[in-house]
Amino acid sequence: MKEKIIGPFLKSSKEIIMQVGNITIEEEHPYTNKDVVLNNNIGVIIGLTGSIKGQVMINIPEDIGKKIASNMMGGIPVAAFDDIAKSAICELGNIIVGNAATGLYDMGLKVDITSPSIIEGKGMTYNVGNQDILTLPFNTEDNQIQLHVSIKE
């Protein structure tokens, strides 16, 4: 995957998680893998169509997801990861991937995004067939948010 294509995803993730989610994060070194395992995490999956085809999954630990959802809803406490919290995290995914699509458009690539889907559970495995998944990890105070990007080239 070309670094110029990943750049908008990195930039958008850092900016949006910090601004909208009100969480400080630090970017770690990206790496590739074939599978992503969710361990008590929330996964938001958004498809990419147009000049680039693929998927993006944002992997968020449930405790951080509740914190981000609370911050997005004006500080209302989120005790359980209920439908409202899921909706907030889906919206976070829409904003991140939508901004990345805008960055790609500025580079001459027309990209549309699909509606988000959410998955959750322990030990669930996410893969996209024979394709590599590029993982962009971001450390928080006490955990890690990961953005997984798989693009068909």
C-alpha positions as CSV (number, residue, x, y, z in Angstrom):
1,M,0.0,0.0,0.0
2,K,1.4,3.3,-1.0
3,E,2.3,5.6,1.9
4,K,0.6,8.6,0.2
5,I,-2.7,6.7,0.3
6,I,-2.3,5.9,4.0
7,G,-1.4,9.5,4.9
8,P,-5.0,10.8,4.9
9,F,-6.1,7.9,7.2
10,L,-3.3,8.7,9.7
11,K,-3.9,12.4,9.7
12,S,-7.7,12.1,10.0
13,S,-7.5,9.5,12.8
14,K,-5.2,11.5,14.9
15,E,-7.1,14.8,14.4
16,I,-10.6,13.4,14.8
17,I,-10.0,11.1,17.8
18,M,-8.3,14.0,19.6
19,Q,-10.9,16.6,18.6
20,V,-14.2,14.8,18.6
21,G,-13.3,12.0,21.1
22,N,-11.4,14.4,23.3
23,I,-8.7,11.7,23.9
24,T,-4.9,12.2,23.6
25,I,-3.3,9.7,21.4
26,E,0.2,8.9,20.1
27,E,0.9,7.3,16.8
28,E,2.9,4.0,16.9
29,H,4.6,2.2,14.0
30,P,2.2,0.7,11.4
31,Y,2.4,-3.0,10.7
32,T,0.7,-5.5,8.4
33,N,-1.2,-8.8,9.3
34,K,-3.8,-11.1,7.8
35,D,-6.2,-11.2,10.8
36,V,-7.4,-8.8,13.5
37,V,-8.7,-10.4,16.7
38,L,-11.2,-8.4,18.8
39,N,-10.7,-9.0,22.5
40,N,-13.6,-7.2,24.3
41,N,-13.3,-4.5,21.7
42,I,-15.7,-2.6,19.4
43,G,-15.1,-2.7,15.7
44,V,-16.5,-0.2,13.3
45,I,-16.3,-1.3,9.7
46,I,-16.6,1.1,6.8
47,G,-16.3,0.2,3.1
48,L,-14.4,2.2,0.5
49,T,-15.6,2.4,-3.1
50,G,-14.5,4.3,-6.2
51,S,-10.9,4.8,-7.2
52,I,-9.9,2.8,-4.1
53,K,-11.8,-0.3,-3.0
54,G,-11.5,-1.9,0.4
55,Q,-12.4,-1.6,4.0
56,V,-11.4,0.3,7.1
57,M,-12.0,-1.1,10.6
58,I,-11.6,1.0,13.7
59,N,-10.8,-1.3,16.7
60,I,-11.6,0.5,20.0
61,P,-11.4,-1.1,23.5
62,E,-14.9,-0.9,25.1
63,D,-13.7,1.3,28.0
64,I,-12.3,3.8,25.6
65,G,-15.4,3.6,23.3
66,K,-17.6,4.5,26.3
67,K,-15.3,7.4,27.2
68,I,-15.3,8.7,23.6
69,A,-19.1,8.3,23.3
70,S,-19.5,10.2,26.6
71,N,-17.3,13.0,25.3
72,M,-19.2,13.1,22.0
73,M,-22.5,13.4,23.8
74,G,-21.4,16.4,25.9
75,G,-20.1,14.5,28.9
76,I,-23.2,12.4,29.6
77,P,-21.9,9.3,31.5
78,V,-21.9,6.1,29.5
79,A,-22.1,3.1,31.8
80,A,-22.9,0.5,29.2
81,F,-22.1,0.2,25.6
82,D,-25.7,0.6,24.5
83,D,-27.3,1.6,21.2
84,I,-26.6,5.3,21.8
85,A,-23.0,4.7,22.5
86,K,-22.7,2.4,19.4
87,S,-24.3,5.2,17.3
88,A,-21.7,7.7,18.6
89,I,-18.8,5.4,17.8
90,C,-20.3,4.7,14.3
91,E,-20.4,8.5,13.8
92,L,-16.8,8.8,14.9
93,G,-15.9,6.2,12.3
94,N,-17.9,8.1,9.6
95,I,-16.0,11.3,10.5
96,I,-12.6,9.7,10.4
97,V,-13.1,7.8,7.1
98,G,-15.0,10.6,5.6
99,N,-12.2,13.1,6.3
100,A,-9.7,10.5,4.9
101,A,-11.8,10.2,1.7
102,T,-11.7,14.0,1.4
103,G,-7.9,13.9,1.7
104,L,-7.7,11.2,-1.0
105,Y,-10.0,13.3,-3.2
106,D,-7.5,16.2,-2.8
107,M,-4.9,13.8,-4.2
108,G,-7.1,13.1,-7.3
109,L,-8.7,9.9,-6.0
110,K,-12.5,9.8,-5.9
111,V,-13.5,7.7,-2.9
112,D,-17.0,7.1,-1.5
113,I,-17.7,5.4,1.9
114,T,-20.4,3.0,2.9
115,S,-22.5,3.2,6.0
116,P,-20.7,1.9,9.1
117,S,-21.3,-1.6,10.6
118,I,-20.4,-2.4,14.1
119,I,-19.1,-5.7,15.5
120,E,-18.3,-6.5,19.1
121,G,-17.3,-9.5,21.2
122,K,-14.4,-11.5,22.6
123,G,-12.1,-13.5,20.4
124,M,-13.8,-12.5,17.1
125,T,-11.5,-12.6,14.1
126,Y,-11.7,-10.0,11.3
127,N,-10.0,-10.7,7.9
128,V,-10.4,-9.7,4.3
129,G,-9.5,-12.9,2.5
130,N,-6.0,-13.1,1.1
131,Q,-5.4,-9.3,1.5
132,D,-3.0,-7.8,3.9
133,I,-4.4,-5.5,6.6
134,L,-2.3,-2.5,7.5
135,T,-2.7,-1.7,11.1
136,L,-2.2,1.9,12.3
137,P,-2.0,1.8,16.1
138,F,-2.6,4.8,18.4
139,N,-1.7,4.6,22.1
140,T,-4.0,6.3,24.6
141,E,-3.4,6.8,28.3
142,D,-4.1,3.2,29.2
143,N,-4.9,1.3,26.0
144,Q,-4.7,1.3,22.2
145,I,-7.0,2.3,19.3
146,Q,-6.2,0.7,16.0
147,L,-7.2,1.6,12.5
148,H,-7.0,-1.3,10.1
149,V,-6.9,-0.5,6.4
150,S,-7.3,-3.0,3.6
151,I,-7.2,-1.7,0.1
152,K,-7.5,-3.7,-3.1
153,E,-4.7,-2.6,-5.5
